[in-house]
Amino acid sequence: MSAASRVIPCTNRPRGHVRSRRAALLTAVVAASALALTACGSGPSGSSGDTNFVADNDGIAHVAQGKRSAAPDLSGETIDGKQLDVAAFKGKIVVINLWGSWCGPCRLEAKNFAAVSADLKDKGVEFVGINTGDATTRPAVAFEKQYGITYPSLYDPTGKLMLRFKKGTLNPQAIPSTLIIDRQGKIAARTLMALSEDNLRKMLKPVLAEK
C-alpha cells in the first residue's frame, strides 16, 4: 500500500482524540475514493502522466502558466463563523494551507505561515487555511491563537472542500498540504509536506514574479 493511500495518525495526541480525528478523516476518504488522504505528513510528489507538473527536490511542484487548471469552488463558513469565498481574491495570489489542530507537522509549520503571511499582507498575497479533521472549531480557534495565525480558515471537518479538486491536477493529498493559486485563479504550485519559512518563500517566488 502506498503512502498516499493510508491515513497515518499523529502520535502526540490523546487516544480519544485519535479515534475521533481518524473517523473524520476516514469519512472524507469514503465519500470519494478518488482522493487518498494521508494525515500528518507525506513524501514529495513527482511529475506523472498528463498532470503537467514537476516536483523539485524539496517536494514543491509547479505548473507552467499555460498548463494550469482552475481552482475549484472554495467557499463556506470559517472557523470563527464568518463566510468566505476564495474566488473573491481573484487578481491576487492565494496561499491555501490545509491543516488540523491535531497534526504535529501542522504545528511545526504554523509559525512560518504566520510570519510570511504578515510579511506579504500588503503585496497582493492572501493566505487562507482549510481546517480539516477537527470535530469542532474550538481546537482550531485555539491553534490559530497559539501560533499567531491572523488570516481566515475555512472549516472543513470531513474534507469535502478537498474533494472538489479534480484528479490529474495539483490536488491536496495530505495534511498538511499547501497550494498556490495564481492571479488568474489557477493552481500554480503544491506541496504535500510541512514547509519551512524558506521553502514557503521559495514556493511563492516564481508565482510572485509572474505578470
Secondary structure by P-SEA (a helix, b strand, c coil): ccccccccccccccaaaaaaaaaaaaaaaaacccbbbbccccccccccccccbbbccccbbbbcccbbbbbcccccccccbbbbbccccccbbbbbbbbbcccaaaaaaaaaaaaaaaaaccccbbbbbbbcccccaaaaaaaaaaacccbbbbbbccccccccccccccccccccbbbbbcccccccccccccccaaaaaaaaccccccc
